[in-house]
């Protein structure tokens, strides 16, 4: 007798078609996207940390808070861009 979990997984498998395996080119492209966005994230982080250190040294605490928020926003934006690009690669045939 099957458990409720196994039955639910069978129904889910029937409802959603199985994903096709990725080709070697797609896997390589996904790795390249990760490397590119890791570099972009590091670049922005370094730039904004320099600005943050300058603001803190000048005791501009309001500006420092804005920079911290910008850092968080930039990270989220770059992650979303990366995920969208990776999804386009996965959908490509």
PDB file of N, CA, C and O in Angstrom, chain B, residues numbered from 101:
ATOM      1  N   UNK B 101       0.846  -1.175   0.000  1.00  0.00           N
ATOM      2  CA  UNK B 101       0.000   0.000   0.000  1.00  0.00           C
ATOM      3  C   UNK B 101       0.894   1.241   0.000  1.00  0.00           C
ATOM      4  O   UNK B 101       1.889   1.303   0.722  1.00  0.00           O
ATOM      5  N   UNK B 102       0.525   2.222  -0.817  1.00  0.00           N
ATOM      6  CA  UNK B 102       1.328   3.434  -0.963  1.00  0.00           C
ATOM      7  C   UNK B 102       0.937   4.465   0.085  1.00  0.00           C
ATOM      8  O   UNK B 102      -0.213   4.545   0.517  1.00  0.00           O
ATOM      9  N   UNK B 103       1.925   5.243   0.473  1.00  0.00           N
ATOM     10  CA  UNK B 103       1.657   6.304   1.438  1.00  0.00           C
ATOM     11  C   UNK B 103       1.020   7.494   0.726  1.00  0.00           C
ATOM     12  O   UNK B 103       1.055   7.587  -0.500  1.00  0.00           O
ATOM     13  N   UNK B 104       0.450   8.383   1.494  1.00  0.00           N
ATOM     14  CA  UNK B 104      -0.162   9.592   0.930  1.00  0.00           C
ATOM     15  C   UNK B 104       0.884  10.408   0.180  1.00  0.00           C
ATOM     16  O   UNK B 104       0.580  11.020  -0.845  1.00  0.00           O
ATOM     17  N   UNK B 105       2.103  10.418   0.683  1.00  0.00           N
ATOM     18  CA  UNK B 105       3.185  11.151   0.029  1.00  0.00           C
ATOM     19  C   UNK B 105       3.460  10.570  -1.359  1.00  0.00           C
ATOM     20  O   UNK B 105       3.579  11.315  -2.331  1.00  0.00           O
ATOM     21  N   UNK B 106       3.560   9.259  -1.450  1.00  0.00           N
ATOM     22  CA  UNK B 106       3.832   8.619  -2.737  1.00  0.00           C
ATOM     23  C   UNK B 106       2.703   8.871  -3.735  1.00  0.00           C
ATOM     24  O   UNK B 106       2.961   9.110  -4.915  1.00  0.00           O
ATOM     25  N   UNK B 107       1.471   8.821  -3.276  1.00  0.00           N
ATOM     26  CA  UNK B 107       0.333   9.096  -4.155  1.00  0.00           C
ATOM     27  C   UNK B 107       0.355  10.551  -4.640  1.00  0.00           C
ATOM     28  O   UNK B 107       0.088  10.831  -5.808  1.00  0.00           O
ATOM     29  N   UNK B 108       0.671  11.451  -3.740  1.00  0.00           N
ATOM     30  CA  UNK B 108       0.734  12.860  -4.121  1.00  0.00           C
ATOM     31  C   UNK B 108       1.847  13.098  -5.135  1.00  0.00           C
ATOM     32  O   UNK B 108       1.674  13.870  -6.078  1.00  0.00           O
ATOM     33  N   UNK B 109       2.984  12.441  -4.947  1.00  0.00           N
ATOM     34  CA  UNK B 109       4.097  12.600  -5.886  1.00  0.00           C
ATOM     35  C   UNK B 109       3.741  12.033  -7.261  1.00  0.00           C
ATOM     36  O   UNK B 109       4.149  12.595  -8.278  1.00  0.00           O
ATOM     37  N   UNK B 110       2.997  10.944  -7.313  1.00  0.00           N
ATOM     38  CA  UNK B 110       2.559  10.376  -8.591  1.00  0.00           C
ATOM     39  C   UNK B 110       1.623  11.339  -9.309  1.00  0.00           C
ATOM     40  O   UNK B 110       1.753  11.548 -10.516  1.00  0.00           O
ATOM     41  N   UNK B 111       0.674  11.931  -8.571  1.00  0.00           N
ATOM     42  CA  UNK B 111      -0.245  12.896  -9.176  1.00  0.00           C
ATOM     43  C   UNK B 111       0.511  14.115  -9.689  1.00  0.00           C
ATOM     44  O   UNK B 111       0.206  14.647 -10.756  1.00  0.00           O
ATOM     45  N   UNK B 112       1.483  14.543  -8.925  1.00  0.00           N
ATOM     46  CA  UNK B 112       2.279  15.695  -9.330  1.00  0.00           C
ATOM     47  C   UNK B 112       3.069  15.390 -10.602  1.00  0.00           C
ATOM     48  O   UNK B 112       3.168  16.234 -11.492  1.00  0.00           O
ATOM     49  N   UNK B 113       3.621  14.204 -10.683  1.00  0.00           N
ATOM     50  CA  UNK B 113       4.393  13.812 -11.860  1.00  0.00           C
ATOM     51  C   UNK B 113       3.511  13.766 -13.098  1.00  0.00           C
ATOM     52  O   UNK B 113       3.960  14.104 -14.193  1.00  0.00           O
ATOM     53  N   UNK B 114       2.263  13.350 -12.934  1.00  0.00           N
ATOM     54  CA  UNK B 114       1.332  13.304 -14.068  1.00  0.00           C
ATOM     55  C   UNK B 114       0.912  14.715 -14.472  1.00  0.00           C
ATOM     56  O   UNK B 114       0.735  14.989 -15.659  1.00  0.00           O
ATOM     57  N   UNK B 115       0.752  15.603 -13.507  1.00  0.00           N
ATOM     58  CA  UNK B 115       0.289  16.957 -13.788  1.00  0.00           C
ATOM     59  C   UNK B 115       1.376  17.798 -14.461  1.00  0.00           C
ATOM     60  O   UNK B 115       1.077  18.618 -15.329  1.00  0.00           O
ATOM     61  N   UNK B 116       2.607  17.601 -14.070  1.00  0.00           N
ATOM     62  CA  UNK B 116       3.716  18.364 -14.625  1.00  0.00           C
ATOM     63  C   UNK B 116       4.577  17.448 -15.483  1.00  0.00           C
ATOM     64  O   UNK B 116       5.029  16.399 -15.024  1.00  0.00           O
ATOM     65  N   UNK B 117       4.801  17.847 -16.723  1.00  0.00           N
ATOM     66  CA  UNK B 117       5.700  17.023 -17.536  1.00  0.00           C
ATOM     67  C   UNK B 117       7.118  17.095 -16.985  1.00  0.00           C
ATOM     68  O   UNK B 117       7.541  18.122 -16.453  1.00  0.00           O
ATOM     69  N   UNK B 118       7.831  16.015 -17.116  1.00  0.00           N
ATOM     70  CA  UNK B 118       9.198  15.962 -16.601  1.00  0.00           C
ATOM     71  C   UNK B 118      10.090  16.912 -17.389  1.00  0.00           C
ATOM     72  O   UNK B 118       9.939  17.067 -18.601  1.00  0.00           O
ATOM     73  N   UNK B 119      11.011  17.537 -16.688  1.00  0.00           N
ATOM     74  CA  UNK B 119      11.951  18.437 -17.354  1.00  0.00           C
ATOM     75  C   UNK B 119      12.918  17.617 -18.192  1.00  0.00           C
ATOM     76  O   UNK B 119      13.343  16.527 -17.809  1.00  0.00           O
ATOM     77  N   UNK B 120      13.250  18.178 -19.349  1.00  0.00           N
ATOM     78  CA  UNK B 120      14.229  17.507 -20.190  1.00  0.00           C
ATOM     79  C   UNK B 120      15.611  17.738 -19.604  1.00  0.00           C
ATOM     80  O   UNK B 120      15.897  18.807 -19.065  1.00  0.00           O
ATOM     81  N   UNK B 121      16.457  16.741 -19.713  1.00  0.00           N
ATOM     82  CA  UNK B 121      17.812  16.932 -19.196  1.00  0.00           C
ATOM     83  C   UNK B 121      18.534  18.034 -19.976  1.00  0.00           C
ATOM     84  O   UNK B 121      18.281  18.245 -21.162  1.00  0.00           O
ATOM     85  N   UNK B 122      19.427  18.720 -19.290  1.00  0.00           N
ATOM     86  CA  UNK B 122      20.152  19.812 -19.925  1.00  0.00           C
ATOM     87  C   UNK B 122      21.280  19.265 -20.792  1.00  0.00           C
ATOM     88  O   UNK B 122      21.909  18.261 -20.459  1.00  0.00           O
ATOM     89  N   UNK B 123      21.521  19.944 -21.909  1.00  0.00           N
ATOM     90  CA  UNK B 123      22.631  19.559 -22.764  1.00  0.00           C
ATOM     91  C   UNK B 123      23.931  20.062 -22.140  1.00  0.00           C
ATOM     92  O   UNK B 123      23.919  20.861 -21.204  1.00  0.00           O
ATOM     93  N   UNK B 124      25.035  19.585 -22.671  1.00  0.00           N
ATOM     94  CA  UNK B 124      26.339  20.029 -22.170  1.00  0.00           C
ATOM     95  C   UNK B 124      26.519  21.524 -22.404  1.00  0.00           C
ATOM     96  O   UNK B 124      27.096  22.218 -21.566  1.00  0.00           O
ATOM     97  N   UNK B 125      26.033  22.024 -23.534  1.00  0.00           N
ATOM     98  CA  UNK B 125      26.147  23.454 -23.830  1.00  0.00           C
ATOM     99  C   UNK B 125      25.332  24.280 -22.836  1.00  0.00           C
ATOM    100  O   UNK B 125      25.775  25.338 -22.391  1.00  0.00           O
ATOM    101  N   UNK B 126      24.133  23.790 -22.488  1.00  0.00           N
ATOM    102  CA  UNK B 126      23.299  24.504 -21.521  1.00  0.00           C
ATOM    103  C   UNK B 126      23.968  24.514 -20.146  1.00  0.00           C
ATOM    104  O   UNK B 126      23.968  25.537 -19.461  1.00  0.00           O
ATOM    105  N   UNK B 127      24.528  23.393 -19.751  1.00  0.00           N
ATOM    106  CA  UNK B 127      25.217  23.323 -18.463  1.00  0.00           C
ATOM    107  C   UNK B 127      26.401  24.286 -18.435  1.00  0.00           C
ATOM    108  O   UNK B 127      26.637  24.964 -17.435  1.00  0.00           O
ATOM    109  N   UNK B 128      27.140  24.340 -19.538  1.00  0.00           N
ATOM    110  CA  UNK B 128      28.277  25.255 -19.615  1.00  0.00           C
ATOM    111  C   UNK B 128      27.801  26.699 -19.534  1.00  0.00           C
ATOM    112  O   UNK B 128      28.420  27.523 -18.859  1.00  0.00           O
ATOM    113  N   UNK B 129      26.702  27.008 -20.221  1.00  0.00           N
ATOM    114  CA  UNK B 129      26.169  28.374 -20.211  1.00  0.00           C
ATOM    115  C   UNK B 129      25.685  28.744 -18.809  1.00  0.00           C
ATOM    116  O   UNK B 129      25.897  29.874 -18.368  1.00  0.00           O
ATOM    117  N   UNK B 130      25.041  27.816 -18.101  1.00  0.00           N
ATOM    118  CA  UNK B 130      24.585  28.080 -16.731  1.00  0.00           C
ATOM    119  C   UNK B 130      25.777  28.370 -15.817  1.00  0.00           C
ATOM    120  O   UNK B 130      25.708  29.254 -14.963  1.00  0.00           O
ATOM    121  N   UNK B 131      26.864  27.628 -15.997  1.00  0.00           N
ATOM    122  CA  UNK B 131      28.063  27.875 -15.212  1.00  0.00           C
ATOM    123  C   UNK B 131      28.660  29.241 -15.527  1.00  0.00           C
ATOM    124  O   UNK B 131      29.117  29.952 -14.632  1.00  0.00           O
ATOM    125  N   UNK B 132      28.651  29.599 -16.812  1.00  0.00           N
ATOM    126  CA  UNK B 132      29.164  30.910 -17.228  1.00  0.00           C
ATOM    127  C   UNK B 132      28.323  32.029 -16.624  1.00  0.00           C
ATOM    128  O   UNK B 132      28.867  33.033 -16.165  1.00  0.00           O
ATOM    129  N   UNK B 133      27.010  31.866 -16.620  1.00  0.00           N
ATOM    130  CA  UNK B 133      26.116  32.874 -16.030  1.00  0.00           C
ATOM    131  C   UNK B 133      26.424  33.047 -14.550  1.00  0.00           C
ATOM    132  O   UNK B 133      26.492  34.173 -14.057  1.00  0.00           O
ATOM    133  N   UNK B 134      26.611  31.939 -13.839  1.00  0.00           N
ATOM    134  CA  UNK B 134      26.956  32.018 -12.412  1.00  0.00           C
ATOM    135  C   UNK B 134      28.249  32.791 -12.202  1.00  0.00           C
ATOM    136  O   UNK B 134      28.335  33.639 -11.314  1.00  0.00           O
ATOM    137  N   UNK B 135      29.265  32.494 -13.031  1.00  0.00           N
ATOM    138  CA  UNK B 135      30.557  33.183 -12.889  1.00  0.00           C
ATOM    139  C   UNK B 135      30.423  34.679 -13.162  1.00  0.00           C
ATOM    140  O   UNK B 135      30.973  35.504 -12.433  1.00  0.00           O
ATOM    141  N   UNK B 136      29.685  35.019 -14.222  1.00  0.00           N
ATOM    142  CA  UNK B 136      29.524  36.430 -14.594  1.00  0.00           C
ATOM    143  C   UNK B 136      28.813  37.195 -13.480  1.00  0.00           C
ATOM    144  O   UNK B 136      29.254  38.275 -13.087  1.00  0.00           O
ATOM    145  N   UNK B 137      27.725  36.643 -12.978  1.00  0.00           N
ATOM    146  CA  UNK B 137      26.964  37.357 -11.954  1.00  0.00           C
ATOM    147  C   UNK B 137      27.672  37.358 -10.602  1.00  0.00           C
ATOM    148  O   UNK B 137      27.479  38.277  -9.806  1.00  0.00           O
ATOM    149  N   UNK B 138      28.473  36.360 -10.340  1.00  0.00           N
ATOM    150  CA  UNK B 138      29.283  36.379  -9.120  1.00  0.00           C
ATOM    151  C   UNK B 138      30.277  37.534  -9.202  1.00  0.00           C
ATOM    152  O   UNK B 138      30.514  38.227  -8.212  1.00  0.00           O
ATOM    153  N   UNK B 139      30.856  37.737 -10.381  1.00  0.00           N
ATOM    154  CA  UNK B 139      31.781  38.847 -10.586  1.00  0.00           C
ATOM    155  C   UNK B 139      31.093  40.195 -10.485  1.00  0.00           C
ATOM    156  O   UNK B 139      31.619  41.125  -9.872  1.00  0.00           O
ATOM    157  N   UNK B 140      29.899  40.303 -11.095  1.00  0.00           N
ATOM    158  CA  UNK B 140      29.152  41.562 -11.021  1.00  0.00           C
ATOM    159  C   UNK B 140      28.789  41.902  -9.579  1.00  0.00           C
ATOM    160  O   UNK B 140      28.883  43.055  -9.159  1.00  0.00           O
ATOM    161  N   UNK B 141      28.376  40.891  -8.834  1.00  0.00           N
ATOM    162  CA  UNK B 141      28.004  41.097  -7.437  1.00  0.00           C
ATOM    163  C   UNK B 141      29.215  41.555  -6.626  1.00  0.00           C
ATOM    164  O   UNK B 141      29.114  42.484  -5.825  1.00  0.00           O
ATOM    165  N   UNK B 142      30.345  40.909  -6.832  1.00  0.00           N
ATOM    166  CA  UNK B 142      31.559  41.283  -6.104  1.00  0.00           C
ATOM    167  C   UNK B 142      31.990  42.704  -6.462  1.00  0.00           C
ATOM    168  O   UNK B 142      32.403  43.472  -5.594  1.00  0.00           O
ATOM    169  N   UNK B 143      31.890  43.045  -7.744  1.00  0.00           N
ATOM    170  CA  UNK B 143      32.276  44.385  -8.187  1.00  0.00           C
ATOM    171  C   UNK B 143      31.423  45.462  -7.515  1.00  0.00           C
ATOM    172  O   UNK B 143      31.947  46.455  -7.011  1.00  0.00           O
ATOM    173  N   UNK B 144      30.110  45.257  -7.513  1.00  0.00           N
ATOM    174  CA  UNK B 144      29.212  46.227  -6.881  1.00  0.00           C
ATOM    175  C   UNK B 144      29.455  46.302  -5.379  1.00  0.00           C
ATOM    176  O   UNK B 144      29.428  47.381  -4.787  1.00  0.00           O
ATOM    177  N   UNK B 145      29.691  45.146  -4.773  1.00  0.00           N
ATOM    178  CA  UNK B 145      29.914  45.105  -3.331  1.00  0.00           C
ATOM    179  C   UNK B 145      31.177  45.881  -2.956  1.00  0.00           C
ATOM    180  O   UNK B 145      31.180  46.644  -1.991  1.00  0.00           O
ATOM    181  N   UNK B 146      32.241  45.683  -3.720  1.00  0.00           N
ATOM    182  CA  UNK B 146      33.488  46.403  -3.445  1.00  0.00           C
ATOM    183  C   UNK B 146      33.282  47.901  -3.595  1.00  0.00           C
ATOM    184  O   UNK B 146      33.696  48.681  -2.737  1.00  0.00           O
ATOM    185  N   UNK B 147      32.636  48.302  -4.693  1.00  0.00           N
ATOM    186  CA  UNK B 147      32.397  49.722  -4.942  1.00  0.00           C
ATOM    187  C   UNK B 147      31.571  50.351  -3.825  1.00  0.00           C
ATOM    188  O   UNK B 147      31.914  51.415  -3.311  1.00  0.00           O
ATOM    189  N   UNK B 148      30.481  49.684  -3.455  1.00  0.00           N
ATOM    190  CA  UNK B 148      29.603  50.249  -2.433  1.00  0.00           C
ATOM    191  C   UNK B 148      30.236  50.214  -1.044  1.00  0.00           C
ATOM    192  O   UNK B 148      29.976  51.097  -0.227  1.00  0.00           O
ATOM    193  N   UNK B 149      31.059  49.211  -0.770  1.00  0.00           N
ATOM    194  CA  UNK B 149      31.750  49.177   0.523  1.00  0.00           C
ATOM    195  C   UNK B 149      32.738  50.335   0.643  1.00  0.00           C
ATOM    196  O   UNK B 149      32.920  50.895   1.724  1.00  0.00           O
ATOM    197  N   UNK B 150      33.368  50.684  -0.466  1.00  0.00           N
ATOM    198  CA  UNK B 150      34.261  51.847  -0.444  1.00  0.00           C
ATOM    199  C   UNK B 150      33.477  53.116  -0.122  1.00  0.00           C
ATOM    200  O   UNK B 150      33.913  53.945   0.677  1.00  0.00           O
ATOM    201  N   UNK B 151      32.313  53.252  -0.758  1.00  0.00           N
ATOM    202  CA  UNK B 151      31.472  54.413  -0.480  1.00  0.00           C
ATOM    203  C   UNK B 151      31.001  54.408   0.977  1.00  0.00           C
ATOM    204  O   UNK B 151      30.967  55.448   1.635  1.00  0.00           O
ATOM    205  N   UNK B 152      30.641  53.230   1.462  1.00  0.00           N
ATOM    206  CA  UNK B 152      30.181  53.098   2.845  1.00  0.00           C
ATOM    207  C   UNK B 152      31.293  53.486   3.823  1.00  0.00           C
ATOM    208  O   UNK B 152      31.052  54.219   4.782  1.00  0.00           O
ATOM    209  N   UNK B 153      32.492  53.000   3.580  1.00  0.00           N
ATOM    210  CA  UNK B 153      33.611  53.342   4.466  1.00  0.00           C
ATOM    211  C   UNK B 153      33.891  54.837   4.454  1.00  0.00           C
ATOM    212  O   UNK B 153      34.191  55.426   5.493  1.00  0.00           O
ATOM    213  N   UNK B 154      33.793  55.447   3.280  1.00  0.00           N
ATOM    214  CA  UNK B 154      33.996  56.897   3.185  1.00  0.00           C
ATOM    215  C   UNK B 154      32.919  57.644   3.971  1.00  0.00           C
ATOM    216  O   UNK B 154      33.216  58.585   4.707  1.00  0.00           O
ATOM    217  N   UNK B 155      31.670  57.216   3.807  1.00  0.00           N
ATOM    218  CA  UNK B 155      30.571  57.873   4.514  1.00  0.00           C
ATOM    219  C   UNK B 155      30.721  57.723   6.024  1.00  0.00           C
ATOM    220  O   UNK B 155      30.475  58.668   6.773  1.00  0.00           O
ATOM    221  N   UNK B 156      31.121  56.546   6.464  1.00  0.00           N
ATOM    222  CA  UNK B 156      31.312  56.327   7.899  1.00  0.00           C
ATOM    223  C   UNK B 156      32.491  57.140   8.430  1.00  0.00           C
ATOM    224  O   UNK B 156      32.435  57.668   9.540  1.00  0.00           O
ATOM    225  N   UNK B 157      33.546  57.237   7.643  1.00  0.00           N
ATOM    226  CA  UNK B 157      34.701  58.024   8.069  1.00  0.00           C
ATOM    227  C   UNK B 157      34.345  59.503   8.205  1.00  0.00           C
ATOM    228  O   UNK B 157      34.849  60.200   9.086  1.00  0.00           O
ATOM    229  N   UNK B 158      33.469  59.965   7.318  1.00  0.00           N
ATOM    230  CA  UNK B 158      33.022  61.361   7.366  1.00  0.00           C
ATOM    231  C   UNK B 158      31.849  61.549   8.328  1.00  0.00           C
ATOM    232  O   UNK B 158      31.300  62.646   8.432  1.00  0.00           O
ATOM    233  N   UNK B 159      31.470  60.497   9.021  1.00  0.00           N
ATOM    234  CA  UNK B 159      30.358  60.490   9.970  1.00  0.00           C
ATOM    235  C   UNK B 159      29.038  60.936   9.336  1.00  0.00           C
ATOM    236  O   UNK B 159      28.250  61.656   9.948  1.00  0.00           O
ATOM    237  N   UNK B 160      28.819  60.493   8.103  1.00  0.00           N
ATOM    238  CA  UNK B 160      27.560  60.745   7.397  1.00  0.00           C
ATOM    239  C   UNK B 160      26.711  59.476   7.529  1.00  0.00           C
ATOM    240  O   UNK B 160      26.644  58.655   6.614  1.00  0.00           O
ATOM    241  N   UNK B 161      26.075  59.343   8.676  1.00  0.00           N
ATOM    242  CA  UNK B 161      25.381  58.100   9.000  1.00  0.00           C
ATOM    243  C   UNK B 161      24.114  57.896   8.172  1.00  0.00           C
ATOM    244  O   UNK B 161      23.757  56.758   7.869  1.00  0.00           O
ATOM    245  N   UNK B 162      23.431  58.978   7.802  1.00  0.00           N
ATOM    246  CA  UNK B 162      22.253  58.844   6.943  1.00  0.00           C
ATOM    247  C   UNK B 162      22.660  58.315   5.570  1.00  0.00           C
ATOM    248  O   UNK B 162      21.997  57.449   4.999  1.00  0.00           O
ATOM    249  N   UNK B 163      23.749  58.849   5.059  1.00  0.00           N
ATOM    250  CA  UNK B 163      24.254  58.393   3.766  1.00  0.00           C
ATOM    251  C   UNK B 163      24.704  56.935   3.854  1.00  0.00           C
ATOM    252  O   UNK B 163      24.503  56.162   2.917  1.00  0.00           O
ATOM    253  N   UNK B 164      25.309  56.565   4.971  1.00  0.00           N
ATOM    254  CA  UNK B 164      25.753  55.184   5.172  1.00  0.00           C
ATOM    255  C   UNK B 164      24.563  54.229   5.167  1.00  0.00           C
ATOM    256  O   UNK B 164      24.649  53.137   4.606  1.00  0.00           O
ATOM    257  N   UNK B 165      23.457  54.631   5.787  1.00  0.00           N
ATOM    258  CA  UNK B 165      22.253  53.793   5.770  1.00  0.00           C
ATOM    259  C   UNK B 165      21.716  53.627   4.357  1.00  0.00           C
ATOM    260  O   UNK B 165      21.291  52.537   3.975  1.00  0.00           O
ATOM    261  N   UNK B 166      21.734  54.707   3.579  1.00  0.00           N
ATOM    262  CA  UNK B 166      21.279  54.632   2.182  1.00  0.00           C
ATOM    263  C   UNK B 166      22.156  53.678   1.382  1.00  0.00           C
ATOM    264  O   UNK B 166      21.660  52.912   0.555  1.00  0.00           O
ATOM    265  N   UNK B 167      23.437  53.728   1.628  1.00  0.00           N
ATOM    266  CA  UNK B 167      24.372  52.853   0.906  1.00  0.00           C
ATOM    267  C   UNK B 167      24.135  51.398   1.294  1.00  0.00           C
ATOM    268  O   UNK B 167      24.183  50.514   0.440  1.00  0.00           O
ATOM    269  N   UNK B 168      23.880  51.144   2.569  1.00  0.00           N
ATOM    270  CA  UNK B 168      23.582  49.774   3.009  1.00  0.00           C
ATOM    271  C   UNK B 168      22.319  49.247   2.322  1.00  0.00           C
ATOM    272  O   UNK B 168      22.277  48.100   1.879  1.00  0.00           O
ATOM    273  N   UNK B 169      21.305  50.088   2.241  1.00  0.00           N
ATOM    274  CA  UNK B 169      20.066  49.686   1.558  1.00  0.00           C
ATOM    275  C   UNK B 169      20.325  49.447   0.078  1.00  0.00           C
ATOM    276  O   UNK B 169      19.782  48.512  -0.509  1.00  0.00           O
ATOM    277  N   UNK B 170      21.148  50.286  -0.517  1.00  0.00           N
ATOM    278  CA  UNK B 170      21.482  50.128  -1.926  1.00  0.00           C
ATOM    279  C   UNK B 170      22.232  48.815  -2.149  1.00  0.00           C
ATOM    280  O   UNK B 170      21.998  48.123  -3.141  1.00  0.00           O
ATOM    281  N   UNK B 171      23.130  48.474  -1.227  1.00  0.00           N
ATOM    282  CA  UNK B 171      23.869  47.214  -1.336  1.00  0.00           C
ATOM    283  C   UNK B 171      22.911  46.022  -1.341  1.00  0.00           C
ATOM    284  O   UNK B 171      23.048  45.101  -2.147  1.00  0.00           O
ATOM    285  N   UNK B 172      21.949  46.058  -0.436  1.00  0.00           N
ATOM    286  CA  UNK B 172      20.976  44.958  -0.358  1.00  0.00           C
ATOM    287  C   UNK B 172      20.136  44.907  -1.634  1.00  0.00           C
ATOM    288  O   UNK B 172      19.885  43.831  -2.179  1.00  0.00           O
ATOM    289  N   UNK B 173      19.708  46.070  -2.101  1.00  0.00           N
ATOM    290  CA  UNK B 173      18.891  46.121  -3.311  1.00  0.00           C
ATOM    291  C   UNK B 173      19.646  45.649  -4.538  1.00  0.00           C
ATOM    292  O   UNK B 173      19.093  44.939  -5.378  1.00  0.00           O
ATOM    293  N   UNK B 174      20.902  46.037  -4.645  1.00  0.00           N
ATOM    294  CA  UNK B 174      21.728  45.617  -5.780  1.00  0.00           C
ATOM    295  C   UNK B 174      21.908  44.100  -5.780  1.00  0.00           C
ATOM    296  O   UNK B 174      21.851  43.458  -6.829  1.00  0.00           O
ATOM    297  N   UNK B 175      22.124  43.544  -4.612  1.00  0.00           N
ATOM    298  CA  UNK B 175      22.319  42.091  -4.527  1.00  0.00           C
ATOM    299  C   UNK B 175      21.062  41.358  -4.979  1.00  0.00           C
ATOM    300  O   UNK B 175      21.145  40.395  -5.741  1.00  0.00           O
ATOM    301  N   UNK B 176      19.912  41.802  -4.518  1.00  0.00           N
ATOM    302  CA  UNK B 176      18.647  41.172  -4.905  1.00  0.00           C
ATOM    303  C   UNK B 176      18.415  41.320  -6.411  1.00  0.00           C
ATOM    304  O   UNK B 176      18.012  40.367  -7.077  1.00  0.00           O
ATOM    305  N   UNK B 177      18.673  42.530  -6.946  1.00  0.00           N
ATOM    306  CA  UNK B 177      18.464  42.783  -8.367  1.00  0.00           C
ATOM    307  C   UNK B 177      19.350  41.882  -9.226  1.00  0.00           C
ATOM    308  O   UNK B 177      18.889  41.310 -10.213  1.00  0.00           O
ATOM    309  N   UNK B 178      20.615  41.760  -8.848  1.00  0.00           N
ATOM    310  CA  UNK B 178      21.532  40.916  -9.614  1.00  0.00           C
ATOM    311  C   UNK B 178      21.150  39.441  -9.519  1.00  0.00           C
ATOM    312  O   UNK B 178      21.274  38.709 -10.501  1.00  0.00           O
ATOM    313  N   UNK B 179      20.688  38.997  -8.356  1.00  0.00           N
ATOM    314  CA  UNK B 179      20.241  37.606  -8.213  1.00  0.00           C
ATOM    315  C   UNK B 179      19.031  37.340  -9.101  1.00  0.00           C
ATOM    316  O   UNK B 179      18.940  36.285  -9.728  1.00  0.00           O
ATOM    317  N   UNK B 180      18.101  38.294  -9.157  1.00  0.00           N
ATOM    318  CA  UNK B 180      16.921  38.137 -10.002  1.00  0.00           C
ATOM    319  C   UNK B 180      17.314  38.092 -11.478  1.00  0.00           C
ATOM    320  O   UNK B 180      16.807  37.262 -12.232  1.00  0.00           O
ATOM    321  N   UNK B 181      18.212  38.979 -11.888  1.00  0.00           N
ATOM    322  CA  UNK B 181      18.691  38.978 -13.275  1.00  0.00           C
ATOM    323  C   UNK B 181      19.334  37.636 -13.610  1.00  0.00           C
ATOM    324  O   UNK B 181      19.074  37.060 -14.667  1.00  0.00           O
ATOM    325  N   UNK B 182      20.184  37.139 -12.695  1.00  0.00           N
ATOM    326  CA  UNK B 182      20.862  35.859 -12.911  1.00  0.00           C
ATOM    327  C   UNK B 182      19.854  34.725 -13.057  1.00  0.00           C
ATOM    328  O   UNK B 182      19.972  33.891 -13.955  1.00  0.00           O
ATOM    329  N   UNK B 183      18.866  34.700 -12.169  1.00  0.00           N
ATOM    330  CA  UNK B 183      17.874  33.634 -12.214  1.00  0.00           C
ATOM    331  C   UNK B 183      17.040  33.694 -13.490  1.00  0.00           C
ATOM    332  O   UNK B 183      16.710  32.654 -14.060  1.00  0.00           O
ATOM    333  N   UNK B 184      16.695  34.900 -13.944  1.00  0.00           N
ATOM    334  CA  UNK B 184      15.936  35.044 -15.189  1.00  0.00           C
ATOM    335  C   UNK B 184      16.745  34.546 -16.377  1.00  0.00           C
ATOM    336  O   UNK B 184      16.222  33.838 -17.237  1.00  0.00           O
ATOM    337  N   UNK B 185      18.010  34.912 -16.423  1.00  0.00           N
ATOM    338  CA  UNK B 185      18.857  34.477 -17.531  1.00  0.00           C
ATOM    339  C   UNK B 185      19.037  32.962 -17.519  1.00  0.00           C
ATOM    340  O   UNK B 185      19.013  32.321 -18.570  1.00  0.00           O
ATOM    341  N   UNK B 186      19.215  32.395 -16.338  1.00  0.00           N
ATOM    342  CA  UNK B 186      19.354  30.942 -16.237  1.00  0.00           C
ATOM    343  C   UNK B 186      18.074  30.235 -16.669  1.00  0.00           C
ATOM    344  O   UNK B 186      18.128  29.179 -17.301  1.00  0.00           O
ATOM    345  N   UNK B 187      16.934  30.809 -16.334  1.00  0.00           N
ATOM    346  CA  UNK B 187      15.659  30.210 -16.734  1.00  0.00           C
ATOM    347  C   UNK B 187      15.499  30.247 -18.252  1.00  0.00           C
ATOM    348  O   UNK B 187      14.979  29.297 -18.839  1.00  0.00           O
ATOM    349  N   UNK B 188      15.940  31.332 -18.896  1.00  0.00           N
ATOM    350  CA  UNK B 188      15.882  31.401 -20.361  1.00  0.00           C
ATOM    351  C   UNK B 188      16.724  30.300 -20.973  1.00  0.00           C
ATOM    352  O   UNK B 188      16.316  29.688 -21.960  1.00  0.00           O
ATOM    353  N   UNK B 189      17.891  30.036 -20.407  1.00  0.00           N
ATOM    354  CA  UNK B 189      18.767  28.983 -20.919  1.00  0.00           C
ATOM    355  C   UNK B 189      18.097  27.620 -20.737  1.00  0.00           C
ATOM    356  O   UNK B 189      18.154  26.776 -21.632  1.00  0.00           O
ATOM    357  N   UNK B 190      17.471  27.408 -19.598  1.00  0.00           N
ATOM    358  CA  UNK B 190      16.811  26.119 -19.341  1.00  0.00           C
ATOM    359  C   UNK B 190      15.646  25.875 -20.288  1.00  0.00           C
ATOM    360  O   UNK B 190      15.399  24.739 -20.694  1.00  0.00           O
ATOM    361  N   UNK B 191      14.927  26.942 -20.643  1.00  0.00           N
ATOM    362  CA  UNK B 191      13.768  26.791 -21.543  1.00  0.00           C
ATOM    363  C   UNK B 191      14.181  26.620 -22.995  1.00  0.00           C
ATOM    364  O   UNK B 191      13.415  26.078 -23.791  1.00  0.00           O
ATOM    365  N   UNK B 192      15.377  27.071 -23.355  1.00  0.00           N
ATOM    366  CA  UNK B 192      15.846  26.983 -24.741  1.00  0.00           C
ATOM    367  C   UNK B 192      16.009  25.520 -25.126  1.00  0.00           C
ATOM    368  O   UNK B 192      16.435  24.690 -24.323  1.00  0.00           O
ATOM    369  N   UNK B 193      15.674  25.235 -26.329  1.00  0.00           N
ATOM    370  CA  UNK B 193      15.781  23.841 -26.812  1.00  0.00           C
ATOM    371  C   UNK B 193      17.067  23.643 -27.579  1.00  0.00           C
ATOM    372  O   UNK B 193      17.335  22.542 -28.061  1.00  0.00           O
TER     373      UNK B 193
END
